[in-house]
Amino acid sequence: MGDELEEFYTRKRKAEAYDKEAIDRRRNAGKLTARERIEKLLDKGSFVELDQFVQLRNPGLQEKRQYGDGVITGYGTIDKRLVFLYSQDFTVMGGSLGEMHAKKIAKVMRLARTQGAPFIAINDGGGARIQEGISSLDGYAKIFRENTLASGVIPQLCLTLGPCAGGAAYSPALMDFVFMVNKNSHMFITGPGVIKATTGEDVDFERLGGASIHSTKSGVAHLMLKNEEDCLQAARKLLTYLPSNNLSDSPRTNIRQEIQLSENFASIVPRDAKKTYDVRKVIAEVCDKDSFFELHEHFAKNVVTCFARLDNISVGVVANQPAVMAGCMDIDGSDKIARFVRFCDAFNIPLINFVDVPGYLPGTDQEHDGIIRHGAKVLFAYAEAVVPKIALIIRKAYGGAYVAMASKDLGYDQVIAWPSAEIAVMGSEQAAKIIHKKEIESAKDKDAFLKKKIKELNKLANPYVAAELGKVDLVIDPKETRQVLVRTLHMLLRKREGRPAKKHGSVPL
């Protein structure tokens, strides 16, 4: 087999070769090659490349034919767990997508779905290969279909480590988590040139679709990292919280946990409901040490969504953030919650809510932009979810926001409250001013009368009223929070709950 082996290794070396000038340009831009990204993402020596010798078929591009056609596909392991992936090679025709490029991606995505393993996309390409016309466009259709079929079956991660333009940007949007690198990643449907020509607006790549924009304004990016290596390591870490597929249970670790809440734990939350605090400090204290992994940190900051571990069990945490907008719910916060909850439900990850919410953000902008429609997504997501759902009311839970975040009748398995919790249609002061408006106006001492009525209403808002009605399952000492949550979680892990037979629900999009 001498001649055959020689030919094989010649072709393999050719397939894995890089243009030196192209590599130098990438180095100067602080970027890794497509293969280096794979090597740093996967366990050492675990990568198996598929379709290495595929080449484009378009007769008008024969002089540009190269093995791999601008994308590396295959499988390997992360922490010894099987994953499938592709990595676009910008040095080959700008990483543009043509017929065979797309077929390779769709093929490896299908393999990931049928094998029940997570899928990772490393995007770094200039969009559709114009010279291949409809073949490029239909190539995206193949990928979008595979994204959709895999949704809720296997976790899908997208690492955008360069440009991702035009139709290419829709695949990340169909995936579960999008990672971007500050200053190096750009996603948009129409580029600055087209926008300038059609609208006259002058905008550069960064302000149009940079990592900062998608992490703070659009909400497209879940994580923004400072460089590629951090991005690759973050992807590895995220997978430790996720099962390989929808038939697996929430992951567990075997780290010995002997965590005691600090003596001043309860003091993190001020008794005065008008004072703010950072709810992330509460989550970090209650959950396993160093297990807090936040998503969408810079988007809709009035809500915190994160993965964490409780007694080594992976859980999804949703929390109102009093440090931002007093923790009010709004349009972006609603979308952020609903998407996270539906992901956790699809992949059997229990949900824990840390509730301290004064209601939905008032204002004409919110109403006109559709807070009713967006807020309904949260109700739908929680009511639809069949995973264990635990609500911990820390301080206040008012109005429709209480219904979404903690109502027993929406389907929460356990509702737990601190003694300081307030559960009501609205705050006592606001309620008193509405209910007793005429009496206040006619009272000799308006302030004294108002304080009296507020005090009366406060008695109706305490957690014991709700507990008497069976709407709160447990009222606990704050220092028992971790212990109670651990026990509650273990009690609910065997939960089985059916839903009516149907194709799917009609979520209010």
C-alpha positions in Angstrom: 0.0 0.0 0.0 3.0 2.3 -0.4 1.7 4.4 -3.2 -1.8 4.6 -1.8 -0.6 5.7 1.6 1.7 8.2 0.1 -1.2 9.7 -1.8 -3.4 9.7 1.3 -0.8 11.6 3.4 -0.2 14.0 0.6 -3.9 14.8 0.4 -4.2 15.1 4.2 -1.2 17.5 4.4 -2.8 19.5 1.6 -6.2 19.6 3.4 -4.6 20.7 6.7 -2.2 23.3 5.1 -2.6 27.0 5.6 -1.5 30.0 3.6 1.3 31.7 5.7 0.2 35.2 4.8 -3.4 34.5 5.8 -2.2 33.0 9.1 0.0 36.1 9.8 -3.0 38.3 9.3 -5.0 36.3 11.8 -2.3 36.4 14.3 -2.1 40.2 14.0 -5.8 40.4 14.5 -5.6 38.3 17.7 -7.4 35.4 16.1 -6.8 31.6 16.1 -7.1 29.4 13.1 -10.1 27.1 12.6 -8.1 24.1 13.7 -6.5 25.8 16.7 -10.0 26.7 18.0 -11.0 23.0 17.8 -7.9 21.9 19.6 -8.4 24.4 22.5 -12.1 23.6 22.8 -11.9 19.8 22.8 -10.1 17.3 25.1 -6.6 16.9 23.8 -6.3 14.4 20.9 -10.0 13.6 20.8 -11.0 15.3 17.5 -12.1 13.1 14.6 -12.5 15.1 11.4 -15.2 14.2 8.9 -15.5 15.1 5.2 -12.0 16.4 5.1 -11.7 15.9 1.3 -15.0 17.5 0.3 -14.6 20.2 -2.4 -16.9 22.6 -4.1 -18.6 21.6 -7.3 -19.4 24.9 -8.9 -17.8 24.8 -12.4 -17.1 28.6 -12.3 -15.0 28.3 -9.1 -12.7 25.5 -10.0 -9.5 27.5 -9.5 -10.6 28.2 -5.9 -11.3 24.5 -5.0 -9.7 23.4 -1.7 -10.2 20.4 0.5 -12.7 21.0 3.2 -14.4 23.9 1.3 -13.8 26.4 4.1 -15.3 24.5 7.1 -13.9 21.8 9.4 -16.5 19.3 10.8 -16.3 16.4 13.1 -16.6 15.2 16.7 -14.6 14.8 19.9 -15.0 15.1 23.6 -15.3 17.8 26.3 -14.6 16.5 29.8 -14.9 13.0 28.1 -18.4 13.7 26.9 -19.2 13.4 23.1 -19.8 16.6 21.2 -20.1 17.4 17.5 -19.0 20.7 15.9 -17.9 22.7 12.9 -15.3 25.5 12.6 -15.4 27.9 9.7 -12.1 28.7 8.1 -11.9 32.3 7.1 -8.7 31.8 5.1 -10.7 29.8 2.5 -12.9 32.1 0.5 -13.6 34.2 3.6 -15.3 31.3 5.2 -18.2 31.9 2.9 -21.0 29.3 2.6 -21.6 27.4 -0.6 -23.4 24.1 -1.5 -20.8 21.6 -0.2 -19.8 23.8 2.8 -23.5 23.8 3.9 -23.9 20.0 3.3 -21.0 19.3 5.6 -22.5 21.4 8.3 -26.0 20.0 7.9 -24.6 16.4 7.9 -22.6 16.8 11.2 -25.6 18.6 12.8 -27.8 15.6 11.9 -25.2 13.3 13.4 -25.3 15.3 16.7 -29.1 15.0 16.9 -29.3 11.3 16.1 -26.5 10.5 18.6 -27.9 12.7 21.3 -24.8 14.9 21.8 -24.4 18.6 22.1 -23.5 20.6 19.0 -21.1 23.5 18.8 -20.9 25.9 15.9 -17.7 28.1 15.5 -18.8 30.9 13.1 -16.2 33.0 11.2 -17.4 33.6 7.7 -18.6 36.3 5.3 -22.0 34.9 4.6 -23.4 33.3 1.5 -21.0 32.6 -1.4 -22.5 34.9 -4.0 -21.0 32.9 -6.9 -23.0 29.8 -6.0 -26.3 31.7 -6.0 -29.3 29.6 -5.0 -27.1 26.7 -3.8 -25.8 29.0 -1.1 -29.3 30.1 -0.1 -30.7 26.6 0.0 -27.6 25.6 2.0 -28.8 28.0 4.8 -32.2 26.4 4.5 -30.7 23.0 5.2 -28.9 24.4 8.3 -31.9 26.3 9.6 -34.0 23.1 9.4 -31.4 21.1 11.3 -31.2 23.8 13.9 -35.0 23.6 14.3 -35.1 19.8 14.4 -32.4 19.8 17.1 -34.0 22.4 19.2 -35.1 20.9 22.5 -33.4 17.7 21.7 -29.7 18.6 22.1 -28.0 21.7 23.4 -26.8 24.0 20.6 -24.0 26.5 21.2 -22.7 29.1 18.8 -19.3 30.7 19.2 -19.2 33.7 16.8 -15.5 34.5 16.5 -15.5 36.7 13.5 -18.1 38.0 11.0 -21.5 36.3 10.8 -23.5 38.2 8.2 -26.7 38.0 6.3 -28.4 34.6 6.4 -25.6 33.2 8.5 -26.8 35.2 11.5 -30.1 33.3 11.6 -28.5 30.0 12.6 -27.1 31.4 15.9 -30.5 33.0 16.6 -32.0 29.5 16.3 -29.5 28.0 18.7 -29.6 28.0 22.5 -26.6 30.0 23.5 -24.5 32.6 21.5 -21.0 33.6 22.6 -19.2 36.6 21.2 -15.7 38.2 21.6 -15.5 41.9 22.2 -14.2 43.8 19.2 -13.6 40.7 17.1 -17.2 39.3 16.6 -19.8 40.9 14.4 -23.3 39.8 13.5 -25.9 41.5 11.3 -28.4 40.9 8.6 -27.4 43.9 6.4 -23.9 45.4 6.6 -22.9 49.0 7.0 -22.5 49.5 3.2 -26.0 48.4 2.4 -27.5 50.5 5.3 -25.6 53.5 4.1 -26.8 53.0 0.5 -30.4 52.4 1.4 -31.1 54.6 4.5 -28.1 57.1 4.5 -27.2 56.0 8.0 -23.5 55.9 8.6 -22.5 53.1 11.0 -19.5 50.9 11.5 -19.3 47.1 12.1 -18.9 47.5 15.9 -21.8 49.9 16.4 -24.0 47.9 14.1 -23.5 44.3 15.3 -20.5 44.1 17.7 -20.5 41.9 20.8 -21.3 44.9 23.0 -24.4 45.7 21.1 -25.7 42.2 21.1 -24.9 41.7 24.7 -26.6 44.9 26.0 -29.3 45.9 23.5 -30.4 43.2 21.1 -30.0 40.3 23.6 -28.7 38.0 20.8 -25.5 37.2 22.7 -25.7 35.4 26.0 -22.0 35.9 26.8 -19.4 38.5 25.8 -15.7 37.4 26.4 -12.5 39.4 26.0 -10.7 37.0 23.8 -11.1 33.7 21.9 -9.4 31.5 24.5 -11.8 32.8 27.2 -14.7 32.2 24.9 -13.7 28.6 24.2 -13.2 27.9 27.9 -16.6 29.5 28.8 -18.2 27.1 26.3 -16.5 24.1 28.0 -17.7 25.4 31.4 -21.3 25.9 30.2 -21.6 22.3 29.0 -20.9 21.1 32.6 -24.3 22.4 33.6 -26.2 20.8 30.7 -27.2 17.3 29.9 -26.2 15.8 26.6 -29.8 15.6 25.4 -33.4 15.9 26.4 -33.6 12.3 27.6 -30.9 12.8 30.2 -31.3 14.2 33.7 -29.8 17.4 35.0 -26.0 16.8 35.5 -24.5 16.2 38.9 -21.0 16.5 40.3 -19.4 14.7 43.2 -17.8 17.5 45.1 -18.3 17.4 48.8 -20.4 20.3 49.9 -20.5 21.5 53.5 -21.7 25.0 53.0 -23.0 27.2 55.9 -24.6 30.5 55.2 -22.7 33.4 56.6 -23.9 35.0 59.9 -24.9 38.2 58.1 -26.7 36.4 55.3 -30.1 37.7 56.1 -28.8 41.3 56.3 -27.9 41.2 52.6 -31.6 41.9 52.0 -32.7 45.2 53.7 -36.0 45.1 55.5 -37.1 48.4 53.9 -38.6 47.3 50.6 -37.5 50.6 49.0 -33.8 49.9 49.6 -31.9 48.0 46.9 -29.4 45.1 47.1 -27.6 42.8 44.6 -29.6 39.5 44.5 -26.6 37.8 43.0 -25.0 37.9 46.5 -28.0 35.9 47.8 -27.8 33.3 45.0 -24.0 32.9 45.5 -24.4 32.3 49.2 -27.2 29.8 48.9 -25.9 27.7 45.9 -22.7 25.6 45.9 -19.4 27.4 46.1 -18.3 29.0 42.8 -21.1 27.5 40.8 -22.8 30.7 39.7 -22.7 31.0 35.9 -24.6 34.0 34.6 -26.1 34.4 31.2 -27.3 37.6 29.6 -25.4 39.5 32.3 -25.5 42.8 30.4 -29.0 42.5 28.9 -32.2 43.2 30.9 -30.2 43.6 34.1 -33.4 43.9 36.1 -33.5 40.1 35.9 -30.8 37.6 36.7 -30.7 34.3 34.8 -28.0 31.8 35.6 -27.0 28.2 36.0 -25.8 27.1 39.4 -25.5 23.9 41.5 -27.4 23.1 44.6 -26.0 20.1 46.5 -24.1 19.2 43.2 -27.2 19.2 41.1 -27.4 21.6 38.1 -30.3 24.1 38.4 -31.6 27.0 36.5 -32.0 30.2 38.6 -34.2 33.2 37.8 -34.1 36.2 40.1 -35.5 39.7 40.2 -32.7 42.2 40.6 -33.7 45.1 43.0 -30.4 46.9 42.2 -31.8 47.7 38.7 -35.2 49.3 38.1 -36.2 48.1 41.6 -36.5 44.7 40.1 -39.5 45.6 38.0 -40.4 43.2 35.2 -40.3 44.7 31.6 -40.4 43.6 28.0 -36.7 42.6 27.7 -36.7 41.0 31.1 -39.8 39.0 30.2 -38.2 37.7 27.0 -35.0 36.8 28.9 -36.9 34.8 31.5 -39.2 33.0 29.1 -36.4 31.8 26.9 -34.3 30.6 29.8 -37.2 28.8 31.4 -38.2 27.0 28.2 -34.6 25.8 27.7 -34.4 24.5 31.3 -37.7 22.7 30.9 -36.6 21.1 27.6 -33.5 19.7 29.2 -34.8 18.6 32.6 -33.0 21.3 34.6 -35.0 22.2 37.8 -35.9 25.9 38.2 -35.5 28.0 41.3 -36.9 31.6 41.5 -35.6 34.2 43.9 -38.5 36.5 44.0 -38.5 40.2 45.0 -40.6 42.1 42.5 -42.8 45.2 42.8 -44.7 44.4 39.5 -44.4 45.3 35.9 -42.7 48.5 34.8 -45.4 51.2 34.2 -45.3 53.6 31.3 -46.7 54.2 27.8 -43.5 52.9 26.1 -43.9 49.5 27.7 -47.6 49.3 27.0 -47.3 50.4 23.4 -44.3 48.1 22.7 -46.3 45.1 23.9 -45.7 44.4 27.6 -48.9 42.4 27.6 -47.7 40.1 24.8 -44.1 39.8 26.2 -45.3 39.3 29.8 -47.6 36.5 28.6 -44.5 34.7 27.4 -43.3 34.3 31.0 -46.7 33.0 32.1 -46.7 30.5 29.2 -43.2 29.3 29.9 -43.7 28.6 33.6 -47.2 27.1 33.1 -45.9 24.9 30.4 -42.8 23.7 32.2 -42.9 20.3 33.8 -39.5 20.3 35.6 -39.4 20.9 39.3 -40.3 24.6 40.0 -39.5 26.2 43.3 -40.3 29.8 44.2 -38.6 31.6 47.1 -40.2 34.9 48.0 -37.5 36.9 49.7 -39.2 40.3 50.2 -42.1 41.4 48.0 -44.2 39.8 45.3 -46.9 42.1 43.9 -49.6 41.9 41.2 -49.1 40.1 37.9 -45.4 39.7 38.6 -46.2 37.6 41.6 -48.5 35.4 39.5 -45.6 34.8 37.0 -42.9 34.3 39.5 -44.4 32.5 42.4 -48.1 31.6 42.1 -49.0 28.1 43.4 -51.9 28.1 40.9 -49.6 28.7 37.9 -48.0 25.4 38.7 -45.1 26.0 41.1 -44.4 22.8 43.0 -43.2 24.5 46.2 -43.6 28.2 47.2 -41.4 29.2 50.1 -41.3 32.6 51.8 -39.2 34.4 54.4 -41.2 35.9 57.3 -40.5 39.4 55.8 -42.2 38.5 52.5 -45.1 40.7 51.3 -47.6 39.1 48.8 -50.3 41.5 47.5 -51.9 43.0 44.5 -49.7 46.1 45.1 -47.7 47.8 47.8 -49.6 48.8 50.9 -49.0 52.5 50.5 -50.2 52.6 46.9 -53.2 50.4 47.8 -54.2 52.6 50.7 -54.1 55.7 48.5 -56.4 54.0 46.0 -58.9 52.2 48.3 -59.2 55.1 50.8 -58.7 58.0 48.5 -61.9 59.9 49.5 -61.4 59.2 53.2 -57.8 60.4 53.1 -58.9 63.7 51.4 -61.5 64.3 54.1 -59.4 63.3 57.1 -58.2 65.9 59.6 -54.7 64.4 59.8 -54.2 62.9 56.4 -50.7 61.5 57.2 -51.8 59.8 60.3 -54.9 58.3 58.6 -52.8 57.1 55.7 -50.2 55.4 58.0 -53.1 53.7 59.9 -54.5 52.2 56.7 -51.1 51.2 55.4 -50.5 49.3 58.7 -53.9 47.5 58.3 -53.0 46.5 54.7 -49.6 45.3 55.7 -51.2 42.7 57.9 -53.0 41.3 54.8 -49.8 41.1 52.8 -47.7 39.0 55.2 -46.9 35.4 54.2 -49.0 33.8 56.9 -52.2 34.9 55.1 -51.0 33.1 52.0 -49.9 30.2 54.1 -53.3 29.8 55.7 -54.8 29.5 52.2 -52.1 26.9 51.1 -50.6 29.3 48.6 -47.3 29.3 50.5 -46.0 25.9 51.4 -43.3 26.9 53.9 -42.4 30.0 55.8 -38.7 29.7 56.9 -36.0 31.4 58.8 -33.7 33.0 56.2 -30.7 31.2 57.7 -32.4 27.9 56.7 -32.7 28.9 53.1 -30.0 26.6 51.6 -31.0 23.6 53.8 -34.7 23.9 52.8 -34.0 24.4 49.1 -31.7 21.4 49.0 -34.3 19.2 50.7 -37.1 20.6 48.5 -35.0 19.9 45.3 -34.3 16.3 46.3 -38.0 15.8 47.1 -39.0 17.0 43.7 -36.4 15.2 41.5 -38.8 12.3 40.8 -41.5 14.6 39.6 -43.6 13.4 36.7 -46.3 15.6 35.2 -48.2 15.1 32.0 -49.6 17.6 29.5 -52.5 17.3 27.0 -51.5 15.6 23.7 -50.9 18.3 21.0 -48.3 19.3 18.4 -47.1 22.3 20.4 -48.5 25.2 22.3 -49.1 28.6 20.6 -46.6 30.7 22.6 -47.4 34.4 22.4 -44.4 35.5 20.2 
